[in-house]
Amino acid sequence: MSKPVFPNLIIAGFPKCGTHALLHNLGHHPDIHAHPHELGFFEKPDASRSAYQSHFRSDCLWNVEKSPLYAVNRDAMRRMASLVPAARVILCIRHPIQAVHSFYHFRVFEFLNGFRSGVDPARYSFEAWVLEEPPVRHFSIQYFRYMDHMLEHVFSCFPPDQIHVVIQERMMADMAAGMGRVFQWLGLSSLPDAFEVKLKFHGEQYRYPHIDYHTPGYRAAVDKLWDLYERPNQALRSRLGDPLPEWDVFDRMYARGAT
């Protein structure tokens, strides 16, 4: 019988930033057991430990779980630090305004497939969703203030050597090199075979409504997002010691006054 274990590698953030692809590719490695579903254990104070541990294997060097909203939940990160203080934490990030576009499409996907959390595109265009959604829904665009969440929830709970940040645009540009950096951080050798880009719900994208990027409403929505993310983005670059050059093209596209 396998000895009960907790995961020692946790993809804790952020949604719509390539966490699904990363989990998929980690699972190719023979020394890694990657649980395929989001369990959200650390978000649930009363969740069964034994049931959670049953998803992992004691015969693997690394057991990984992905729940990309952990990083925006202070209590979840504190619970994680208490139960698995030696765990490694991966944070996936992408340009936040790009992530918001993706998150909107995800909510539309949910609607098209009958989920109550979905957004009806006939009622809410992208700009209406950003500018006019009820306040309870607005928390979703706060997910991508990465530096605020990292400072308040992650860096306060785990030391820097246990945290690895994956830049989605960099990973997509060279998947083998990006995965190689993750494996090196874990003390593992890279796999010789090619890695694949795993796009969640990709088959549904043809059903998404077209976003009109040239309306005054769209520009107002982008300006709101730019103001929300500009300061955290600069703080993030400073903290990581990384200018994030992959984001420059999006900064030029979305900055106030851009045409």
N, C-alpha and C positions, 0 to 999 in steps of 0.2 A: 504494500500500500504506500502511495506517495505521501511524504511528509507534508503537512499543511504549510504553505508559504504565502507571504504577501508578495506583490510585485515589487521588484527593485528598480524598475525603469518605468517612468510614468510620463506620458505625453499629456501635459496639463493645460496647454493652450496653443493656439487660439482658434476659434471656429472659422471655417472657410479659408484656412491658411495652409492647406496641404497636409493636415494631420492624418487623413485617411490614407493618402499615398505613402506617407512615411511609415505608418503601421504596416501596411501591406508589404513594403519592401524590407522592413526589419524582419518580418516573418519568414523571409527566404533564408535567413542565416540559421545554420543548424544549432547554434548555441543560444538561440533566442526563441522563446515561446511567446507569440503575440496573440493575445486574446482578441477576437475579431469585433467584439461589441463594446459599446460605451456602457460601463457599469455604474458610474457615478457614486461609487461606494462612499467616498470621503465627503460627499454632499449630504449623506443620510446618517445622522447620529445614531439611529436605532437599527441600522442595517446589520444583518448577521455576518459576523466575521468568518465563521466556518463556511457559510455559503459562498462568500466572496473568495476565500482561499481555495475553494474547490475548482476554481477556474484556472489555477496556475499549477506548474509542475516543478517539483523539487529537483528533477534531474537536468534542468537547464540552468546555464549560468545566468541568463537574464530572462525575467518574466516581465512583459510589458503590457500595460493597460493604457488606453486612450480615452480620456474624458476631457474635451477641450474647454470646458467651462470651469474646471477647477481653478484656473489661474485668476478668474474674476471673482472668486468666492473666498473671502478671507478665512472663514471658519473651516472650509474644506482644506485649505492649505495648512492651517494650523493643526488640523486633525491628522493630515498626512505626515507632517513633521513629527508629531507625537508618536504615531504608530510605526512609521518607516523612516526614521531619521537619516539612515544611510542611503536612501533611495536616490537615484539620479533622476533629474527632471528635465524634460525637453520642452522648449517653447517654440512653436512655429509662428512666424509672423510674415506678413506681406504688406505692401502699401495699403494703409487703412481704407482709403477711398475705393481702391479696387476691391478690398474685402467687403465693403458695404454693398457694392454692386452685386457681388456674388451672394451675399446674405439675402438680399432682396429676391434674387432668382431662386434661392433655396426656399424662401417662404412661399413664393408662387408655386414651386414644385409641390410643396406640402398641400396647398389649396387644391391643385389639380388632381391630387391623389387622395383627397377627402380628409385631410388632417385638420383638426379644429384650429391649430396654431398657424395655419396658412393664411396668406394674404391674397385676396381676390383682386387680380390686376384690373378688372373692370371698375372697381371702386377706388383702387389706389395705384396710380402710376408710381414710378420710382420717386419722382419729386414730391408727390403727395405723401408717400410713405415716410420720406425723410422729414418733410416740413409739417405735416398735418396729422400724423398718427396720434392716437391717444397716448398720454404720458407713460402708461404701463408698457407700451410697445417701444418707447424710445430708449429703453435700456439697451436694446440690441445694438444701437450705433455707439454706445459707450464701451462695448466690448473691445474696441480697437484703439483705445487710448492705452497702448501697450505699456508705456513706461509707468503710468500711474498704477496699473495693476501689479507690475513687476516689483515696484518699490514697496507698495503697501502689503502685498500678499505673498510674493515669491522670495525676493531677496531678504526679506525679514525672517524667513523660515528656513532657508537652505543656504549653505555657503556657496560662493561662486564656482568652486571646482566641481560642484554637483549639479550645475545648471549648464545646459547647452542650448544655444539659440540657433534655430534654423531659419535662414532667410529664404522664403519660398521661391522668389524670383531667381535666386542664385542656384537653388536646388534644381529648378526646372531647366536652367540653362545647361547644366552638366550633372545629371542625376548620379552617375557613377562616382564622380568626384565628391559630390555632396554626401552621398551615403558613405563613402570612404572616410570622410571627416567624422561622421557619427560613429562608425565602427572603431576608428582609432581612439576616439574619446572613451569608448567602452572597453578598450584593450583587446579588440578582436581584429582578426584579419579580414580584409574585404573579400567578397565573393568574386570569382572570375567572370561570371555570366552578367549580361546586361540587366540593368534595372528598368522597370517600366513606369510610366506615368499612369497612375490610377486615378481616373476622374470619376468621382461619385456622382451618380445621377446624370452622367453625360448624355445618355440616350434620351433624356427628357428635354434637352435644351431647345430642340426645334419647336417646342410648344410654348416657350416663353414669349411674352409680348415684347415687341421692339421698344427699346428705350430711345426716345427722341432726345439726342444730345444737344439740340440747337434751340430749345425753347427757353424763354426767360425763367420759367419755373425750374428747369433743370439747372441752369446757372446759379439760381438762388440756393438750390439744394446743395450744390457743390461748394458754394461759398460758406454755407453753414458747416459743412463737414470740414472744409479747410481750416476754418477758425477753431473748430473743436480739436483737430489733430496736430496743428502746426507746432505748438509748444511741446507736447509729449514726444513728437517725432524728433525734434532737435535735442531734447533731453536724452532720448534713446540713443541717438548717434553718439552723444558725448559719453554716456555710460558704457556703451559697448566698445568705444574706441574704433568705431567703424563708420565711415561716411555714408554707407549704404548707397553706393553709386547706382545700383539697379533701380532705385526709386527716383532718380533725377528726372527721367522722362515723364513720370507721372506728376512730379512736382511742377514741371513746366506746363503740363496739361491742365492741372487743377488749381494752380495758384490764383489768388484773387487778381483780376485784371487780365488773366489769360483769355485768349480768343480761340 
